[in-house]
Amino acid sequence: MGNFACGLNLSWILLHIFIFQFLSRITAIRKDIGFQTEHKCKNTVQGRYLLSDDNGYVCDALSVSSQSRCCPEIGEKFSCHGCNLLSQCCSSYEYCVSCCLNPTRTHKAEVLKVKISKPVTSRTCANVFDYCAVRCRHSSESVVHENAYLSDSHHCFSLPSNSSGTNASLLEARLNGISVVVGRQGESCNSICKLRGQSCVPNKIVVLNKCDIMQKYMSCKGGCLASVGTDQPAEVVHDAPENLNPGACLYSDIQSMFSCAGSHQHTRRLCPCA
């Protein structure tokens, strides 16, 4: 009887061990498999024929996944088809966004600081895709006379000129189609451009308002100094009063001061004409 009881107890123990191991395996298997959630893409939506998604792919609008809203991961990622990589402007909105998303061209830390919209409602972008989608759609640097494009490549993703990291060669690329003219003493840019049969382009003054750019067109022997005036960027003439820093190139940190009509009796303006 004692042996039978011992055998019965041993059987119960083995049964419990078997059940415990079996359930443990089932639990482990479930943990390993889990439930994977599919990534939902942001995309440019507006394209009639093409779309670009936040993975950096461009595709036909009909091939976008109805569930994930992503393009098929085929073809070139971060494609710059039809883009000028020097000026960072493209002929296609969708390829502009795709090219802009390349982390080697657009640095997240910089673009998330960029203000968008008008000053009253300005805000920063939540992510790089939002920056690229907005920047490629609206770029004042790609237009002339406020209502015409400088070229077919009018979707630009470069950082606005008041952001850090902009170099002289990139700035000059944004002057494609613009005649940069050094005016005569005391003249406004309106007068200077009119003499050439052209008009002053107001939104390009900010591009010229850089020491590196001014030094390419003017001597700037008196250095490059910050100033305040509607005639800037400009160079002070050499026979100006000593207190006006003769020979110095002047730039302004106040963009609201920029004007095609501004002039000063002791400066020569640097003007964008088209």
C-alpha positions as CSV (number, residue, x, y, z in Angstrom):
1,M,0.0,0.0,0.0
2,G,2.9,2.3,0.9
3,N,4.6,1.6,-2.4
4,F,1.3,2.3,-4.3
5,A,0.9,5.6,-2.5
6,C,4.4,6.6,-3.3
7,G,3.9,5.7,-7.0
8,L,0.7,7.7,-7.1
9,N,2.4,10.7,-5.6
10,L,5.3,10.4,-8.1
11,S,2.8,10.2,-11.0
12,W,1.1,13.4,-9.8
13,I,4.4,15.2,-9.5
14,L,5.4,14.2,-13.0
15,L,2.1,15.2,-14.4
16,H,2.4,18.7,-12.8
17,I,5.9,19.1,-14.2
18,F,4.7,18.1,-17.7
19,I,1.8,20.6,-17.5
20,F,4.1,23.4,-16.2
21,Q,6.7,22.9,-19.0
22,F,4.0,22.7,-21.7
23,L,2.3,25.9,-20.6
24,S,5.7,27.7,-20.3
25,R,6.5,26.7,-23.9
26,I,3.1,28.0,-25.1
27,T,3.6,31.3,-23.3
28,A,7.1,31.7,-24.6
29,I,5.9,31.0,-28.2
30,R,3.2,33.7,-27.9
31,K,5.7,36.2,-26.5
32,D,8.1,35.5,-29.4
33,I,5.4,35.9,-32.1
34,G,3.4,38.9,-30.7
35,F,1.3,41.2,-32.8
36,Q,3.2,43.4,-35.3
37,T,1.6,46.8,-36.1
38,E,2.1,48.0,-39.7
39,H,3.9,51.3,-40.2
40,K,1.5,54.0,-41.5
41,C,3.2,56.3,-43.9
42,K,2.8,60.0,-44.4
43,N,2.7,60.9,-48.1
44,T,2.3,64.0,-50.2
45,V,-1.3,63.1,-51.1
46,Q,-1.8,65.9,-53.6
47,G,-0.1,64.3,-56.6
48,R,-2.3,63.5,-59.5
49,Y,0.1,60.9,-60.9
50,L,2.9,60.6,-58.3
51,L,3.3,60.5,-54.5
52,S,6.3,60.5,-52.2
53,D,6.1,58.9,-48.8
54,D,8.1,59.5,-45.6
55,N,10.3,56.5,-46.3
56,G,11.8,58.4,-49.2
57,Y,10.2,56.5,-52.1
58,V,8.3,58.0,-55.1
59,C,5.6,55.9,-56.8
60,D,2.6,56.0,-59.0
61,A,-0.5,57.1,-57.0
62,L,-2.3,53.9,-57.9
63,S,0.4,51.7,-56.4
64,V,0.2,53.1,-52.9
65,S,-0.9,50.6,-50.3
66,S,-4.5,51.3,-49.2
67,Q,-3.6,50.0,-45.7
68,S,-0.2,51.5,-44.9
69,R,-0.4,54.4,-47.4
70,C,3.3,53.6,-48.3
71,C,4.8,53.3,-51.7
72,P,6.2,49.9,-52.7
73,E,9.9,49.8,-51.6
74,I,11.2,49.5,-55.2
75,G,13.3,51.8,-57.2
76,E,15.6,54.4,-55.8
77,K,15.2,55.6,-52.2
78,F,15.7,59.4,-51.7
79,S,15.6,59.9,-55.5
80,C,16.7,63.3,-56.8
81,H,15.4,62.8,-60.4
82,G,15.1,66.2,-62.1
83,C,16.9,68.0,-59.2
84,N,19.8,70.4,-59.2
85,L,21.8,69.4,-56.2
86,L,23.8,72.6,-56.1
87,S,20.7,74.9,-55.9
88,Q,18.6,72.1,-54.2
89,C,15.7,72.8,-56.6
90,C,13.7,70.2,-58.5
91,S,11.3,70.2,-61.4
92,S,9.0,67.8,-59.6
93,Y,7.4,68.4,-56.2
94,E,7.4,64.7,-55.3
95,Y,11.1,64.1,-56.2
96,C,11.9,67.3,-54.3
97,V,10.4,65.8,-51.2
98,S,12.2,62.4,-51.8
99,C,15.5,64.1,-52.3
100,C,15.0,66.4,-49.3
101,L,14.4,63.4,-47.0
102,N,17.9,62.1,-47.5
103,P,19.6,62.6,-44.1
104,T,22.9,63.4,-45.7
105,R,21.3,66.5,-47.4
106,T,18.8,67.5,-44.8
107,H,19.9,67.5,-41.1
108,K,17.1,66.9,-38.7
109,A,18.5,69.0,-35.9
110,E,18.6,72.1,-38.2
111,V,15.2,71.8,-40.0
112,L,13.3,71.2,-36.8
113,K,14.3,74.7,-35.7
114,V,13.0,76.4,-38.9
115,K,10.0,78.6,-38.5
116,I,7.2,78.1,-41.1
117,S,4.2,80.2,-42.0
118,K,3.8,83.9,-41.4
119,P,5.3,85.4,-38.2
120,V,1.9,85.7,-36.5
121,T,1.2,82.0,-36.9
122,S,4.8,80.7,-37.2
123,R,5.6,77.3,-35.9
124,T,8.3,74.6,-36.3
125,C,7.9,71.4,-38.2
126,A,7.2,68.2,-36.2
127,N,9.5,66.0,-38.3
128,V,11.7,66.1,-41.4
129,F,8.9,64.9,-43.7
130,D,6.7,67.8,-42.7
131,Y,9.6,70.2,-43.4
132,C,10.3,68.8,-46.8
133,A,6.6,68.7,-47.8
134,V,6.1,72.4,-46.9
135,R,9.5,73.7,-48.1
136,C,9.2,72.0,-51.5
137,R,5.8,73.4,-52.0
138,H,6.5,77.0,-51.1
139,S,9.8,78.7,-51.7
140,S,10.0,82.5,-52.2
141,E,13.5,82.1,-53.6
142,S,12.3,80.4,-56.7
143,V,10.1,83.3,-58.0
144,V,10.8,86.6,-59.6
145,H,8.5,89.6,-59.6
146,E,6.4,87.7,-57.0
147,N,4.4,85.9,-59.8
148,A,6.7,84.1,-62.1
149,Y,9.2,81.3,-61.7
150,L,12.9,81.8,-62.4
151,S,13.1,78.3,-64.0
152,D,11.3,75.0,-64.4
153,S,13.1,73.8,-61.2
154,H,11.0,75.8,-58.8
155,H,10.5,73.2,-56.0
156,C,13.4,73.9,-53.6
157,F,14.2,72.3,-50.3
158,S,17.3,74.3,-49.1
159,L,17.2,75.9,-45.7
160,P,16.0,79.4,-45.5
161,S,18.8,81.9,-45.6
162,N,18.6,82.9,-42.0
163,S,19.4,79.3,-40.9
164,S,22.9,78.2,-40.0
165,G,25.1,76.1,-42.3
166,T,24.4,78.0,-45.6
167,N,27.6,78.4,-47.6
168,A,28.5,80.9,-50.4
169,S,28.3,78.4,-53.2
170,L,24.7,77.4,-52.2
171,L,23.7,81.0,-51.9
172,E,25.1,81.8,-55.4
173,A,23.1,78.9,-56.8
174,R,20.0,80.6,-55.6
175,L,20.9,83.6,-57.8
176,N,20.3,81.7,-61.0
177,G,18.6,84.0,-63.5
178,I,19.5,87.1,-61.4
179,S,21.9,89.8,-62.5
180,V,23.9,91.0,-59.5
181,V,24.8,94.7,-60.1
182,V,27.0,97.1,-58.1
183,G,25.3,100.5,-58.3
184,R,26.6,104.0,-58.4
185,Q,26.9,106.1,-55.3
186,G,23.6,107.3,-53.9
187,E,21.4,105.2,-56.3
188,S,18.6,102.9,-55.3
189,C,18.3,99.4,-56.7
190,N,15.1,100.4,-58.5
191,S,17.1,103.0,-60.4
192,I,20.1,100.7,-61.0
193,C,18.0,97.9,-62.4
194,K,15.8,100.2,-64.5
195,L,18.9,101.5,-66.3
196,R,19.6,97.9,-67.4
197,G,16.0,97.5,-68.6
198,Q,15.3,95.2,-65.6
199,S,13.5,95.3,-62.3
200,C,14.8,94.8,-58.8
201,V,13.8,91.5,-57.2
202,P,13.0,92.2,-53.5
203,N,13.2,88.6,-52.2
204,K,16.7,88.2,-53.5
205,I,18.2,91.0,-51.4
206,V,18.4,88.7,-48.5
207,V,20.7,86.4,-50.5
208,L,23.1,89.2,-51.3
209,N,23.1,90.3,-47.6
210,K,26.1,88.1,-46.8
211,C,29.7,89.1,-46.3
212,D,30.9,86.2,-48.5
213,I,28.7,87.3,-51.4
214,M,29.5,91.1,-51.0
215,Q,33.2,90.4,-51.0
216,K,32.8,88.7,-54.5
217,Y,31.5,91.9,-56.0
218,M,33.0,94.7,-53.8
219,S,36.4,95.3,-52.3
220,C,35.2,95.6,-48.7
221,K,38.6,96.9,-47.7
222,G,37.1,98.5,-44.6
223,G,35.8,95.1,-43.4
224,C,32.2,93.8,-43.2
225,L,30.0,95.4,-40.6
226,A,26.5,95.1,-39.3
227,S,24.4,98.2,-39.8
228,V,20.8,99.4,-40.1
229,G,19.4,101.0,-43.3
230,T,17.2,100.4,-46.3
231,D,20.2,100.7,-48.6
232,Q,21.9,97.5,-47.4
233,P,23.7,95.4,-48.5
234,A,26.0,98.1,-49.7
235,E,29.6,99.4,-49.6
236,V,30.5,102.8,-48.1
237,V,32.4,104.9,-50.6
238,H,36.1,105.7,-49.9
239,D,35.6,109.5,-49.6
240,A,32.8,109.2,-47.0
241,P,33.2,110.8,-43.6
242,E,35.5,108.9,-41.3
243,N,32.7,108.1,-38.8
244,L,30.8,106.2,-41.6
245,N,33.6,103.6,-42.0
246,P,34.8,104.3,-45.6
247,G,35.4,101.2,-47.6
248,A,33.3,99.0,-45.3
249,C,30.7,96.6,-46.6
250,L,27.4,96.9,-44.7
251,Y,24.8,94.2,-44.1
252,S,21.6,94.2,-42.0
253,D,20.2,91.8,-39.5
254,I,16.8,93.3,-39.8
255,Q,15.1,91.8,-42.9
256,S,12.1,94.0,-42.7
257,M,14.4,96.9,-43.6
258,F,15.3,95.5,-47.0
259,S,14.0,97.6,-49.8
260,C,14.6,98.1,-53.5
261,A,13.9,101.8,-53.1
262,G,16.5,102.5,-50.3
263,S,19.5,104.6,-51.0
264,H,22.2,106.6,-49.1
265,Q,24.4,109.4,-50.4
266,H,27.6,107.7,-49.2
267,T,27.0,104.1,-50.3
268,R,26.9,102.0,-53.4
269,R,24.3,99.3,-53.3
270,L,24.5,95.6,-54.3
271,C,21.3,94.9,-56.3
272,P,19.5,91.8,-57.7
273,C,18.0,92.6,-61.1
274,A,16.0,90.5,-63.5
